[in-house]
Amino acid sequence: MDSTLHTELSGLRSEIDSIDRQMLELLNRRARCAQEIGKIKSRHGEAGFPYRPEREAQVLRRIAELNPGPLPKGAVRQIFREVMSACLALELPLKVAYLGPAGTFSESASRRHFGSAPTFLPQVSIDEVFRAVESNHAHYGVVPVENSTEGAVGSTLDLLLSHSLQVCGEVQLRIHHHLLSRASEIGAVRKLYSHAQSLAQCHEWLNNNLAHLPRVPVASNAEAARIASEDPESCAIAGEAAAELYGLGKLATNIEDDSGNSTRFLIIARHGTDSSGRDKTSLVCSALNRPGAMFELLEPLARHGVDMSRLQSRPAPGGMWDYVFYIDLIGHQNDAPVIAALAELKERAGFLKILGSYPAAE
């Protein structure tokens, strides 16, 4: 190595070593603060709820706003998410239930929201995720609620209506589908496995590139990847996590028809969330069976200046041609305009249930 180059690199490497030592000292100083917070909460009877979604959202927003670069905001948020995840584990190791098996997009959403420190518990169905949280087997649950291509996940909406759990957070995950296989080329595969929703999200690409191949729907993309890992003449549609988990190569990448394809996940818990300053409120209600009923429901929102970001109708359980309406509002249920609008909405609706207020996803 050139002596001048060696001298220049040595100086910078020494500076990096010094910075690393300072970072390590500060990280452990932060961890000790987290431990002290845990002790204070324990003295005041709040030891069971160390994770505060609104506080973490505020920290991540503040860090992103303070970031001068060159690291992008997304990278900074991810780094600090992991730091907070590790510090939180010193107070109470979290258990997070998600729609499994391992390698699904639900697991990716769980890790994106909570970091890598919790114990992640794959469940066989969305119903089992709710049961795990409700029975205190898990502190939190992560469930898909809607996809930008395929629409709402009906089972999640129905369970939100029938269970007492609250929504305390959301995750927006960009969904990239890959064609995975042990085979070295597309011409060598004889069968395709995938979840039905992924087949729909890649419908045009499949018609243009693999129209001849039999398509076999399975319970999840991770299960499709597992099958493909055992059969060199098969392939699967799945994401990056499943490819890594089962050691599969990519015959094609990003095969989703919509380049903006994304899924929204909700975080469910046994407790509510205070205001973070940038929140959503989710609710479900029914309209009385009379002319103008829907206008009566929505009019207070407009009059009090409350923005509605989502309206989804769903058949009411046990009611022939009766419907309930799932609504997302911008703002926390403790914000003055939302309080006023919900008070009037409650008087006008045949039924009203607040599903939760929570920090809006970045």
C-alpha positions as CSV (number, residue, x, y, z in Angstrom):
1,M,0.0,0.0,0.0
2,D,1.2,3.5,-0.9
3,S,2.6,5.2,2.2
4,T,0.6,8.4,1.6
5,L,-2.6,6.4,1.2
6,H,-1.7,4.4,4.4
7,T,-1.2,7.6,6.3
8,E,-4.5,9.1,5.2
9,L,-6.5,6.0,5.9
10,S,-4.8,5.4,9.3
11,G,-5.9,8.9,10.4
12,L,-9.5,8.3,9.4
13,R,-9.6,4.8,10.8
14,S,-8.3,6.1,14.2
15,E,-11.0,8.7,14.2
16,I,-13.7,6.0,13.4
17,D,-12.3,3.9,16.3
18,S,-12.6,6.9,18.6
19,I,-16.2,7.6,17.4
20,D,-17.1,4.0,17.9
21,R,-15.9,4.1,21.5
22,Q,-18.0,7.2,22.1
23,M,-21.0,5.7,20.5
24,L,-20.7,2.6,22.6
25,E,-20.4,4.7,25.8
26,L,-23.5,6.7,24.8
27,L,-25.5,3.6,23.8
28,N,-24.9,2.1,27.2
29,R,-25.7,5.4,28.9
30,R,-29.0,5.4,27.0
31,A,-29.6,1.8,28.0
32,R,-29.1,2.7,31.7
33,C,-31.6,5.5,31.4
34,A,-34.1,3.0,29.9
35,Q,-33.5,0.8,32.9
36,E,-34.1,3.6,35.3
37,I,-37.4,4.4,33.5
38,G,-38.4,0.8,34.0
39,K,-37.8,1.1,37.8
40,I,-39.8,4.3,38.0
41,K,-42.7,2.7,36.1
42,S,-42.5,-0.3,38.4
43,R,-42.8,1.9,41.5
44,H,-45.9,3.5,40.1
45,G,-47.5,0.3,39.0
46,E,-46.9,0.6,35.2
47,A,-44.2,-2.0,34.8
48,G,-46.4,-4.1,32.4
49,F,-46.5,-1.4,29.7
50,P,-42.9,-0.3,28.9
51,Y,-43.6,0.1,25.2
52,R,-45.3,3.5,24.4
53,P,-46.0,3.8,20.7
54,E,-46.6,7.5,20.8
55,R,-43.2,8.1,22.5
56,E,-41.3,6.0,20.0
57,A,-43.1,7.8,17.1
58,Q,-42.1,11.2,18.6
59,V,-38.4,10.1,19.0
60,L,-38.2,8.8,15.4
61,R,-39.8,11.9,13.9
62,R,-37.5,14.2,15.9
63,I,-34.4,12.2,15.0
64,A,-35.4,12.3,11.3
65,E,-36.0,16.0,11.4
66,L,-32.6,16.6,13.1
67,N,-30.7,14.4,10.7
68,P,-28.2,16.6,8.7
69,G,-27.0,13.7,6.5
70,P,-25.3,12.1,4.7
71,L,-27.2,9.2,6.1
72,P,-30.8,9.2,4.7
73,K,-33.7,9.6,7.1
74,G,-34.9,6.1,6.5
75,A,-31.5,4.6,7.5
76,V,-31.4,6.8,10.6
77,R,-34.9,5.8,11.7
78,Q,-34.0,2.1,11.2
79,I,-30.8,2.5,13.4
80,F,-32.6,4.3,16.2
81,R,-35.5,1.8,16.0
82,E,-33.0,-1.0,16.7
83,V,-31.4,1.0,19.6
84,M,-34.8,1.6,21.1
85,S,-35.8,-2.0,20.6
86,A,-32.6,-3.2,22.5
87,C,-33.1,-0.7,25.3
88,L,-36.8,-1.7,25.7
89,A,-35.8,-5.3,26.0
90,L,-33.9,-4.4,29.2
91,E,-37.2,-3.2,30.7
92,L,-39.3,-6.1,29.5
93,P,-38.6,-8.5,26.7
94,L,-41.6,-8.1,24.4
95,K,-43.6,-11.0,22.7
96,V,-45.1,-10.1,19.4
97,A,-47.6,-12.4,17.6
98,Y,-48.0,-12.2,13.8
99,L,-49.6,-14.1,11.0
100,G,-47.0,-16.8,10.2
101,P,-45.2,-18.8,9.4
102,A,-41.7,-17.3,9.5
103,G,-40.7,-15.5,6.4
104,T,-44.1,-13.8,5.7
105,F,-44.6,-10.2,5.0
106,S,-46.3,-10.0,8.4
107,E,-43.1,-11.0,10.0
108,S,-41.2,-8.3,8.0
109,A,-43.8,-5.7,9.2
110,S,-43.4,-6.9,12.8
111,R,-39.6,-6.5,12.7
112,R,-39.8,-3.2,10.9
113,H,-42.1,-1.8,13.7
114,F,-40.6,-3.4,16.8
115,G,-37.0,-4.0,15.8
116,S,-35.2,-7.3,16.2
117,A,-35.1,-7.6,20.1
118,P,-38.6,-9.0,20.8
119,T,-39.6,-12.7,20.6
120,F,-41.7,-13.1,17.5
121,L,-44.5,-15.7,17.7
122,P,-45.9,-16.9,14.3
123,Q,-49.6,-17.8,14.4
124,V,-51.6,-20.0,12.0
125,S,-54.4,-17.4,11.4
126,I,-55.3,-13.8,12.1
127,D,-57.8,-15.1,14.6
128,E,-55.0,-16.8,16.6
129,V,-53.0,-13.5,16.6
130,F,-56.0,-11.8,18.3
131,R,-56.3,-14.8,20.7
132,A,-52.6,-14.6,21.6
133,V,-52.8,-11.0,22.6
134,E,-56.1,-11.3,24.3
135,S,-54.9,-14.2,26.4
136,N,-51.7,-12.3,27.4
137,H,-49.6,-14.9,25.6
138,A,-48.2,-12.0,23.5
139,H,-47.9,-8.3,24.4
140,Y,-48.8,-7.2,20.8
141,G,-50.1,-8.5,17.6
142,V,-49.4,-7.5,14.0
143,V,-52.2,-8.2,11.4
144,P,-52.7,-7.1,7.8
145,V,-55.7,-4.9,7.2
146,E,-55.5,-3.8,3.6
147,N,-53.5,-4.0,0.4
148,S,-53.3,-1.3,-2.2
149,T,-54.0,-3.7,-5.0
150,E,-56.4,-6.3,-3.4
151,G,-58.2,-4.1,-0.9
152,A,-59.4,-4.8,2.7
153,V,-58.6,-7.9,4.6
154,G,-62.1,-8.9,5.7
155,S,-61.2,-11.3,8.5
156,T,-59.1,-8.5,10.3
157,L,-62.0,-6.1,10.1
158,D,-64.5,-8.6,11.5
159,L,-62.1,-9.5,14.4
160,L,-61.6,-5.8,15.3
161,L,-65.4,-5.5,15.6
162,S,-65.8,-8.6,17.7
163,H,-62.8,-8.4,20.0
164,S,-62.0,-5.8,22.8
165,L,-58.4,-5.2,21.7
166,Q,-57.3,-1.8,20.6
167,V,-55.3,-0.6,17.6
168,C,-52.1,1.1,18.9
169,G,-50.0,1.4,15.8
170,E,-49.8,0.9,12.0
171,V,-47.1,-0.2,9.6
172,Q,-47.0,0.5,5.8
173,L,-44.9,-2.1,4.0
174,R,-43.9,-1.9,0.3
175,I,-44.6,-5.4,-1.1
176,H,-42.0,-6.7,-3.6
177,H,-42.7,-10.2,-5.0
178,H,-39.9,-12.4,-6.3
179,L,-40.0,-15.6,-8.3
180,L,-37.9,-18.0,-6.2
181,S,-36.6,-21.5,-6.9
182,R,-33.7,-23.9,-6.5
183,A,-33.7,-24.1,-10.3
184,S,-31.1,-22.0,-12.2
185,E,-33.5,-20.8,-15.0
186,I,-37.3,-20.3,-15.5
187,G,-37.5,-23.0,-18.2
188,A,-36.6,-25.7,-15.6
189,V,-39.6,-25.2,-13.3
190,R,-42.9,-27.1,-13.7
191,K,-45.2,-25.8,-11.0
192,L,-45.8,-22.5,-9.2
193,Y,-46.8,-22.1,-5.5
194,S,-48.1,-18.9,-3.9
195,H,-50.7,-17.3,-1.7
196,A,-53.9,-16.4,-3.6
197,Q,-53.4,-12.7,-3.0
198,S,-49.9,-12.8,-4.4
199,L,-51.1,-14.6,-7.5
200,A,-53.6,-11.8,-8.0
201,Q,-51.0,-9.1,-7.4
202,C,-48.7,-10.7,-10.0
203,H,-51.5,-11.7,-12.4
204,E,-50.3,-9.8,-15.5
205,W,-46.7,-10.7,-15.1
206,L,-47.6,-14.4,-14.8
207,N,-49.8,-14.2,-17.8
208,N,-47.0,-12.7,-19.9
209,N,-44.1,-14.8,-18.6
210,L,-45.5,-18.1,-17.1
211,A,-48.9,-18.5,-18.7
212,H,-48.3,-22.3,-19.2
213,L,-47.3,-23.0,-15.6
214,P,-49.8,-24.6,-13.2
215,R,-50.5,-22.2,-10.2
216,V,-51.1,-23.8,-6.8
217,P,-52.5,-21.6,-4.1
218,V,-51.1,-22.3,-0.6
219,A,-51.7,-20.9,2.9
220,S,-48.8,-18.3,2.7
221,N,-45.9,-17.2,0.6
222,A,-43.5,-18.6,3.2
223,E,-45.2,-22.0,2.8
224,A,-44.8,-21.7,-1.0
225,A,-41.1,-21.0,-0.5
226,R,-40.7,-23.9,1.8
227,I,-42.3,-26.3,-0.8
228,A,-40.1,-24.8,-3.5
229,S,-37.0,-25.4,-1.4
230,E,-37.8,-29.1,-1.3
231,D,-38.6,-29.5,-5.0
232,P,-36.1,-28.2,-7.6
233,E,-38.7,-28.3,-10.4
234,S,-41.1,-25.9,-8.6
235,C,-41.0,-22.2,-7.9
236,A,-42.7,-19.8,-5.5
237,I,-43.8,-16.2,-5.3
238,A,-42.5,-14.7,-2.0
239,G,-40.5,-11.9,-0.5
240,E,-36.9,-11.3,0.5
241,A,-37.3,-12.8,3.9
242,A,-38.6,-16.1,2.6
243,A,-35.8,-16.2,0.0
244,E,-33.2,-15.9,2.7
245,L,-34.9,-18.2,5.2
246,Y,-35.2,-21.1,2.7
247,G,-32.0,-20.4,0.7
248,L,-33.7,-19.9,-2.7
249,G,-32.4,-18.0,-5.7
250,K,-34.3,-15.3,-7.6
251,L,-35.4,-16.2,-11.1
252,A,-37.1,-12.8,-11.4
253,T,-37.5,-9.8,-9.1
254,N,-40.2,-7.3,-8.4
255,I,-42.8,-9.1,-10.4
256,E,-45.8,-7.4,-8.8
257,D,-48.0,-5.7,-11.4
258,D,-48.3,-2.4,-9.4
259,S,-44.9,-1.0,-8.6
260,G,-46.5,0.9,-5.7
261,N,-48.0,-2.3,-4.2
262,S,-48.1,-2.0,-0.4
263,T,-49.8,-3.6,2.5
264,R,-51.0,-1.8,5.7
265,F,-50.7,-3.7,9.0
266,L,-52.2,-2.8,12.4
267,I,-50.6,-3.2,15.8
268,I,-53.2,-4.6,18.3
269,A,-52.8,-4.5,22.1
270,R,-54.8,-4.6,25.3
271,H,-54.1,-0.9,26.0
272,G,-54.7,2.5,24.2
273,T,-52.2,5.1,23.1
274,D,-51.7,8.8,24.0
275,S,-51.4,11.4,21.4
276,S,-48.1,11.6,19.4
277,G,-49.0,14.8,17.6
278,R,-49.5,13.0,14.2
279,D,-52.2,10.4,14.7
280,K,-55.1,8.4,13.2
281,T,-58.3,7.2,14.9
282,S,-60.0,4.1,13.6
283,L,-63.7,3.4,14.3
284,V,-66.6,1.2,13.2
285,C,-70.2,2.3,13.1
286,S,-73.6,1.5,11.5
287,A,-76.1,3.8,9.9
288,L,-79.7,3.9,10.9
289,N,-82.0,2.5,8.1
290,R,-83.5,5.8,6.8
291,P,-82.9,8.2,4.0
292,G,-79.8,10.4,4.4
293,A,-78.4,8.2,7.1
294,M,-74.9,8.1,5.7
295,F,-74.9,11.9,5.2
296,E,-75.8,12.3,8.8
297,L,-72.9,10.2,9.9
298,L,-70.3,12.0,7.8
299,E,-71.6,15.6,8.1
300,P,-70.2,16.2,11.7
301,L,-66.7,15.2,10.4
302,A,-66.8,17.9,7.7
303,R,-68.3,20.5,9.9
304,H,-65.6,20.1,12.6
305,G,-62.8,19.9,10.1
306,V,-61.9,16.3,10.7
307,D,-60.3,14.6,7.7
308,M,-61.5,11.1,6.8
309,S,-58.7,9.1,5.2
310,R,-60.6,5.8,4.7
311,L,-64.2,4.5,4.5
312,Q,-64.8,0.8,4.1
313,S,-68.2,-1.0,4.2
314,R,-68.5,-4.5,5.4
315,P,-71.6,-6.8,5.9
316,A,-72.7,-6.8,9.5
317,P,-72.4,-10.1,11.3
318,G,-75.7,-11.9,11.3
319,G,-77.6,-9.2,9.5
320,M,-79.1,-9.8,6.0
321,W,-78.1,-6.8,3.8
322,D,-77.0,-4.8,6.9
323,Y,-73.6,-3.1,6.8
324,V,-71.1,-1.6,9.2
325,F,-68.7,1.1,8.1
326,Y,-65.0,1.2,9.1
327,I,-63.6,4.8,9.1
328,D,-60.1,6.2,9.6
329,L,-59.8,9.8,10.8
330,I,-56.8,12.0,10.9
331,G,-56.2,13.0,14.5
332,H,-56.4,11.5,18.0
333,Q,-59.7,10.8,19.7
334,N,-58.5,13.3,22.4
335,D,-58.1,16.1,20.0
336,A,-60.8,18.8,20.4
337,P,-62.2,18.6,16.8
338,V,-62.3,14.8,16.9
339,I,-64.0,14.8,20.3
340,A,-66.7,17.1,19.1
341,A,-67.3,15.2,15.8
342,L,-67.4,11.8,17.6
343,A,-69.9,13.1,20.2
344,E,-72.3,14.0,17.4
345,L,-71.5,10.8,15.4
346,K,-72.4,8.7,18.5
347,E,-75.8,10.3,18.7
348,R,-76.5,9.7,15.0
349,A,-75.1,6.2,14.5
350,G,-77.0,3.0,15.3
351,F,-73.8,1.6,16.7
352,L,-70.3,3.1,17.3
353,K,-67.0,1.5,18.5
354,I,-63.7,3.3,18.7
355,L,-61.0,0.8,17.6
356,G,-58.1,3.0,18.7
357,S,-56.0,6.1,18.2
358,Y,-52.4,5.6,17.2
359,P,-49.3,7.2,15.6
360,A,-49.7,7.5,11.8
361,A,-47.1,5.5,9.9
362,E,-44.3,7.5,8.2
